[in-house]
Amino acid sequence: MRDFLPADKARRERVLAVIRERYRAHGFDEIETPVMEEYGRLHAGIGGDNEKLAYNVLRRGLDADAIRAAADEPAALAVGRLADLGLRYDLTVPLARFYATHRAELPTVFRSIQIAPVWRAERPQKGRYRQFVQCDIDIIGDASARAEAELAVATLDTLDALGLAGGSIRINDRRVLDWMLETFGFAPEQRSGVLITIDKLDKIGPAGVAAELRERGADTAAVDAFEAFLLRPQALQTPPYGEQQIRGALPDGAPDDVVAHLAGIGTAVAAARPAGEAIPLVFDPFLVRGMGYYTGTILELAHPSVSYSLGGGGRYDGMIGRFLGQDVPAVGFSIGFERIVDLVAPEEDAAARSVVLVHDKDVPVAELAALKARFVAEGIRVRLETRTKNLKALLERAAADGYTRFATVAAGQDEPELKPLG
């Protein structure tokens, strides 16, 4: 959990403003949900490993006897007895509860924006925090490929608007993964562990994946079949995203309905991009993503400037039914705000329209107020600073806060001369 100095905070708010504006341009509407949800909802078995990282809130009015009684119970049961609320660890579970609560007041196909902090009891490290901002867009009520296409187009447009053109989206489907594992012969009870290993393919390669699967005790014939598939000869040129590329990356006999859905996403995305431009989608049959609630399409945002993903999401058609009592199709995408904000270039135009007025102590307050008001009326950001002996340190501090010009002001001065900082 971090503090942000003024320049950092301004940078974050500027990036958030662009994200909000582009999302709204694509027809999404912003909502807000509480930072806390009921304990049982956060631990309903739909949040995957994130449930283990949730911050739980003790019930009010607990006495010593209740705490002692809970101490004698198994850990999971004890926590559930002592806590009744928890801080949200993502924005998808709150959205599912929100939709179930307000469905009658929402359109048949609801496109939502949620931009807010979430909390996870992570081990802090570079790029991984215990409190961080998520920027989610979701579409509820549309089972067609149009929904994924809308998410992809809005996300790539937002990346372009932030000055990060050239992004692409890796795409797969959980149903493809399940079908492949069944085809290779992995037993149902082995598949969750197999997916964990497959997710390491980029890091340890086909031989490493096969070796780890054997160490896990996976069926030998299934591992051999999978390894042979990974090592099969590949065409020198991969066709553009579409049905041919999808089928070429899979074993023979892939489910027609799933392939058609994935291909349909590409067709819709292509129609929304400039004519002749390559479809910014890449089918990856080994993309896994870890959230346990994904039921179909899974997506991951990539950019050539970095080796890690900048966001992701997928279809979670089964989640809302847990709260509503009937299934409703849903799919969402989350931009990795904390990663993206570090990649966005400073906004030079805004910085140019900022000035520090360094005034002598004897300048009347009324003169300072009038001078500042003139600059503000012209759309210029103004900071007043009393001159100190160490003027250099004062100006360096102002420059660090994003100011690019300064002027010295004396009593009775007509027009201060603006000079560049640095």
C-alpha positions in Angstrom: 0.0 0.0 0.0 1.5 3.2 -1.2 1.5 7.0 -0.8 1.5 9.1 -3.9 3.3 12.5 -4.2 1.5 15.3 -6.1 3.2 14.6 -9.5 2.5 10.8 -9.2 -1.1 11.5 -8.3 -1.6 13.9 -11.2 -0.2 11.4 -13.6 -2.5 8.6 -12.3 -5.5 10.8 -12.5 -4.7 11.9 -16.1 -4.4 8.2 -17.2 -7.6 7.4 -15.4 -9.4 10.3 -17.1 -8.3 8.9 -20.5 -9.5 5.4 -19.6 -12.9 6.7 -18.4 -13.4 8.9 -21.5 -12.6 6.1 -24.0 -14.7 3.5 -22.1 -17.7 5.8 -22.1 -17.2 6.6 -25.8 -17.8 2.9 -26.4 -21.1 2.9 -24.5 -20.1 1.7 -21.1 -21.6 3.3 -18.0 -19.7 3.7 -14.7 -21.0 2.2 -11.4 -19.7 2.1 -7.9 -19.9 -0.7 -5.4 -18.9 -0.8 -1.7 -15.3 -1.7 -0.8 -16.6 -4.5 1.4 -18.8 -7.5 0.6 -20.2 -10.3 2.8 -17.7 -12.9 3.8 -19.7 -15.7 2.3 -19.9 -14.0 -1.0 -16.2 -13.4 -1.2 -15.5 -17.0 -0.2 -18.1 -18.8 -2.4 -15.5 -20.8 -4.3 -15.6 -18.5 -7.4 -12.6 -16.3 -6.8 -9.9 -18.9 -7.2 -6.7 -18.3 -5.3 -7.7 -14.7 -4.7 -10.0 -15.9 -2.0 -7.0 -17.0 0.1 -5.6 -13.4 -0.2 -8.8 -11.7 1.0 -8.6 -9.3 4.0 -11.4 -10.3 6.4 -13.2 -8.0 8.8 -14.1 -9.2 12.3 -17.7 -9.2 13.3 -18.7 -6.4 15.6 -19.3 -7.2 19.3 -17.1 -10.3 19.5 -16.3 -11.2 23.1 -13.4 -13.3 24.5 -15.6 -16.4 24.7 -16.4 -16.3 21.0 -12.8 -15.9 20.1 -11.7 -18.7 22.4 -14.4 -21.0 20.9 -13.3 -20.2 17.4 -9.7 -21.0 18.2 -10.6 -24.6 18.8 -12.1 -25.0 15.3 -10.5 -25.7 12.0 -8.9 -22.5 10.5 -11.4 -22.1 7.6 -14.4 -22.6 9.9 -12.9 -20.3 12.6 -12.4 -17.4 10.2 -15.9 -17.7 8.8 -17.2 -17.6 12.4 -15.2 -14.6 13.4 -15.6 -12.5 10.2 -18.7 -11.4 8.4 -17.3 -9.0 5.9 -14.2 -8.7 3.7 -12.4 -6.1 1.5 -13.1 -6.9 -2.2 -10.2 -8.7 -3.9 -11.5 -7.9 -7.4 -14.4 -6.0 -9.0 -16.1 -9.0 -10.7 -17.6 -10.6 -7.6 -19.1 -7.2 -6.5 -20.4 -6.7 -10.1 -22.2 -10.0 -10.0 -23.9 -9.1 -6.7 -24.7 -5.6 -8.0 -26.3 -7.0 -11.2 -28.4 -9.6 -9.2 -29.6 -6.8 -6.9 -30.4 -4.2 -9.6 -31.3 -6.2 -12.6 -34.8 -4.8 -13.0 -33.3 -1.2 -13.2 -30.7 -2.1 -15.8 -30.8 -2.6 -19.6 -31.1 -6.1 -21.1 -27.5 -5.9 -22.2 -25.6 -4.0 -19.5 -22.2 -2.5 -20.2 -20.5 -1.4 -17.0 -17.3 0.5 -16.0 -15.7 0.0 -12.6 -12.6 1.8 -11.7 -11.6 1.4 -8.0 -9.1 0.0 -5.6 -9.0 -3.6 -4.5 -7.1 -5.4 -1.7 -5.1 -8.6 -1.6 -2.8 -9.9 1.1 0.1 -10.3 -1.4 3.7 -10.6 -0.6 4.7 -7.1 -1.7 7.3 -7.0 -4.6 7.9 -4.9 -7.7 4.7 -4.6 -9.6 2.7 -6.4 -7.0 0.8 -4.5 -4.3 -1.6 -5.1 -1.5 -3.8 -2.2 -2.6 -4.1 -1.4 -6.3 -6.5 0.0 -8.8 -8.5 -2.1 -11.3 -10.1 -0.7 -14.4 -12.8 -3.1 -15.5 -15.3 -3.1 -18.3 -17.9 -5.9 -18.4 -20.9 -6.8 -20.6 -23.7 -8.7 -19.0 -26.6 -10.3 -21.0 -24.8 -11.0 -24.3 -23.7 -14.5 -25.1 -22.5 -13.7 -28.6 -19.0 -13.0 -29.9 -20.0 -9.3 -30.2 -19.5 -8.9 -26.5 -15.8 -10.0 -26.5 -15.3 -8.0 -29.7 -16.6 -4.8 -28.0 -14.3 -5.4 -25.0 -11.3 -5.9 -27.3 -12.0 -2.9 -29.5 -12.6 -0.6 -26.5 -9.4 -1.9 -24.7 -7.2 -1.4 -27.8 -8.7 2.0 -28.5 -7.9 3.0 -24.9 -4.3 1.8 -25.2 -4.0 3.9 -28.4 -5.4 7.0 -26.7 -2.8 6.6 -23.9 0.0 6.6 -26.5 0.6 2.9 -26.4 -0.4 1.9 -29.9 0.6 -1.5 -31.2 -1.1 -3.6 -28.5 -2.6 -7.0 -29.2 -4.8 -9.4 -27.4 -4.0 -13.1 -26.9 -7.2 -15.2 -26.9 -8.2 -18.7 -26.0 -11.2 -20.5 -24.6 -11.5 -22.6 -21.5 -13.6 -25.1 -23.4 -10.7 -25.5 -25.9 -8.4 -26.3 -23.0 -10.8 -28.8 -21.5 -11.3 -30.5 -24.9 -7.6 -30.7 -25.5 -6.8 -32.3 -22.2 -9.6 -34.8 -22.7 -8.3 -35.5 -26.2 -4.8 -36.2 -25.0 -6.2 -38.5 -22.3 -5.7 -36.6 -19.0 -8.1 -37.8 -16.3 -10.6 -35.1 -15.0 -9.1 -35.1 -11.6 -5.6 -34.3 -13.0 -6.6 -31.4 -15.2 -6.4 -28.5 -12.8 -2.8 -29.4 -12.0 -2.1 -30.0 -15.7 -3.3 -26.4 -16.5 -1.0 -25.0 -13.8 2.0 -26.7 -15.6 0.8 -25.7 -19.1 0.7 -22.1 -17.9 4.5 -22.3 -17.5 5.0 -23.2 -21.2 6.5 -19.8 -22.1 9.0 -20.1 -19.2 10.1 -23.7 -19.3 9.3 -24.9 -22.8 7.8 -28.1 -24.1 10.4 -30.4 -22.5 10.1 -28.7 -19.2 6.3 -28.9 -19.3 6.4 -32.6 -20.1 9.0 -33.3 -17.4 6.9 -31.5 -14.7 3.7 -33.3 -15.8 5.5 -36.6 -15.3 6.7 -35.5 -11.9 3.1 -34.7 -11.0 2.2 -38.3 -11.8 0.1 -37.5 -14.8 -0.9 -40.4 -17.1 2.2 -41.3 -19.2 0.3 -41.9 -22.4 -1.4 -38.5 -22.1 1.9 -36.7 -21.4 3.5 -38.4 -24.4 0.6 -37.4 -26.7 0.7 -33.8 -25.4 4.5 -33.6 -25.8 4.3 -35.0 -29.4 1.7 -32.3 -30.2 3.9 -29.5 -28.7 6.9 -30.7 -30.8 4.9 -31.2 -34.1 6.3 -29.5 -37.2 5.0 -26.0 -37.6 4.3 -24.1 -40.8 6.8 -21.3 -41.4 4.1 -18.7 -41.8 1.1 -18.5 -39.5 -2.1 -17.3 -41.2 -3.8 -14.2 -39.8 -6.3 -14.6 -37.0 -9.3 -16.6 -38.1 -10.8 -20.0 -38.3 -7.8 -21.4 -40.3 -5.3 -20.2 -37.7 -7.4 -21.4 -34.8 -7.8 -24.9 -36.3 -4.2 -25.1 -37.3 -3.1 -24.5 -33.7 -5.3 -27.3 -32.3 -5.5 -31.1 -32.6 -7.9 -32.3 -35.3 -11.6 -32.3 -34.4 -11.8 -29.1 -32.4 -15.4 -28.3 -31.3 -17.1 -26.4 -34.2 -19.2 -24.1 -32.0 -16.2 -22.9 -30.0 -14.0 -22.3 -33.1 -16.9 -20.4 -34.7 -17.3 -18.2 -31.6 -13.5 -17.4 -31.5 -13.5 -16.7 -35.2 -16.5 -14.5 -34.9 -14.7 -12.3 -32.4 -12.0 -11.7 -35.0 -14.5 -10.9 -37.7 -16.2 -8.3 -35.5 -12.9 -6.8 -34.3 -11.6 -6.5 -37.9 -14.8 -4.7 -38.9 -14.1 -2.1 -36.2 -10.5 -1.5 -37.2 -9.2 0.6 -40.1 -9.5 -1.2 -43.5 -6.5 -3.3 -44.4 -5.1 -3.3 -40.8 -4.1 -6.7 -39.4 -6.5 -8.0 -36.7 -4.7 -7.4 -33.4 -5.7 -10.8 -32.0 -3.5 -13.8 -31.5 -5.0 -17.3 -30.8 -2.9 -19.0 -28.1 -4.2 -22.5 -27.4 -2.1 -22.6 -24.2 -3.3 -19.4 -22.6 -4.7 -20.4 -19.3 -5.4 -17.5 -16.9 -5.9 -18.5 -13.3 -9.3 -17.2 -12.3 -11.6 -20.1 -11.4 -14.8 -18.5 -12.6 -13.9 -18.3 -16.3 -16.2 -20.6 -18.4 -15.3 -19.7 -22.0 -13.3 -17.1 -23.8 -10.2 -15.8 -22.0 -8.2 -12.8 -23.1 -4.8 -11.2 -22.3 -3.5 -7.8 -23.3 0.1 -7.6 -24.7 2.3 -4.8 -25.9 5.6 -5.0 -27.7 7.3 -2.7 -25.2 7.1 -5.1 -22.3 7.3 -8.9 -21.8 4.4 -9.1 -19.3 0.7 -8.7 -19.9 -1.1 -5.4 -19.4 -4.5 -6.8 -18.5 -6.8 -9.6 -19.1 -10.3 -11.1 -18.6 -12.7 -13.6 -19.9 -16.2 -15.0 -19.9 -17.8 -16.0 -16.6 -21.3 -17.1 -17.6 -21.8 -19.1 -14.4 -21.1 -16.5 -11.8 -24.2 -14.3 -11.8 -26.4 -17.3 -11.5 -24.9 -18.0 -8.1 -26.5 -14.8 -6.8 -29.6 -14.5 -9.1 -30.7 -18.1 -9.3 -30.6 -18.2 -13.1 -27.6 -18.0 -15.4 -26.9 -14.8 -17.3 -24.0 -14.6 -19.8 -21.2 -12.2 -18.8 -17.7 -11.3 -19.9 -15.2 -8.7 -18.7 -11.8 -7.2 -19.3 -9.5 -5.5 -16.8 -6.7 -3.1 -17.8 -3.6 -3.5 -15.5 -3.6 0.1 -14.4 -0.6 -0.1 -12.1 1.5 -1.5 -15.0 0.1 0.8 -17.7 0.5 4.1 -15.7 4.3 3.6 -15.6 4.4 3.3 -19.4 2.5 6.4 -20.3 4.7 9.4 -21.3 4.4 12.6 -19.4 1.9 15.1 -20.7 4.1 17.9 -21.9 1.3 20.3 -23.0 -0.3 20.3 -19.5 3.0 20.8 -17.9 3.8 23.8 -20.1 0.7 25.5 -18.8 1.9 25.7 -15.2 3.9 28.3 -13.4 5.4 29.0 -10.0 5.2 32.6 -8.8 8.0 33.2 -6.4 7.2 36.4 -4.5 9.0 38.6 -2.1 7.6 38.7 1.5 6.5 42.3 1.2 4.2 41.8 -1.8 0.6 42.7 -0.7 -1.8 39.7 -0.6 -4.2 41.5 -2.9 -1.6 41.9 -5.6 -0.8 38.2 -5.4 -4.4 37.2 -5.5 -5.1 39.4 -8.6 -2.0 38.1 -10.4 -2.8 34.5 -9.7 -6.4 35.0 -10.8 -5.2 36.4 -14.2 -3.1 33.3 -14.9 -5.9 30.9 -13.7 -8.4 32.6 -16.0 -6.1 31.8 -18.9 -6.2 28.1 -18.0 -2.7 28.1 -16.4 -2.0 26.2 -13.2 -0.4 28.5 -10.6 1.5 27.9 -7.4 2.5 30.8 -5.0 5.8 30.4 -3.2 7.5 32.9 -0.9 11.1 33.5 -1.9 13.7 31.7 0.3 17.4 31.9 0.6 17.8 28.6 -1.2 15.9 29.5 -4.4 17.4 26.6 -6.3 16.0 24.0 -3.9 12.5 25.6 -4.1 12.5 25.5 -7.9 13.8 21.9 -8.0 10.9 20.9 -5.8 8.4 22.7 -8.1 9.9 21.0 -11.2 9.6 17.6 -9.5 5.9 18.4 -8.9 5.4 19.0 -12.6 5.8 22.8 -13.0 7.9 23.9 -16.0 8.0 27.7 -15.7 8.5 30.3 -12.9 8.5 34.0 -12.4 9.8 36.2 -9.5 7.3 38.8 -8.2 8.1 42.0 -6.4 5.7 44.6 -4.9 4.2 46.9 -7.5 5.6 44.8 -10.4 3.5 45.2 -13.6 4.1 41.9 -15.5 6.4 39.1 -14.2 8.8 37.6 -16.7 8.1 33.8 -17.1 11.3 31.7 -17.4 11.7 27.9 -17.9 12.4 25.7 -14.9 15.5 23.6 -15.2 
